[in-house]
């Protein structure tokens, strides 16, 4: 994950539309309102119905848990 951003601004909406046109969009909202846009290092864009802060917190928590398991 390179960035977790809010979908409200026009540049982000254009980025999402471009990804949709190129087949690089993953819609994980299950029909709910998009609250976060995740930009992946692979160039894919993921739409999420979860708040950006919550996604970021879960990623940090997952990373810490994964490091603990590997040690």
C-alpha positions, 0 to 999 in steps of 0.5 A: 500500500503506497497511500490511503486517501479520501475519495472526495477530491477531483484528482482522486476521482479522475485517478479512480476513473482512469484505473477503472478504464484500465482495468486496475480498479478493485471495488471492495465496497460491496455497494456501500459508499466509498470512504477510502481509496488505497493506492497499491504499489502494483498500480492498482486502486482499491475502493473501500467502505472503511474510513481511511484512518481505520484502514491505516490503523488495521494495516499498522496493527497487522504489520506489528502482529506479523512481525511478532509471529516471524520473530 
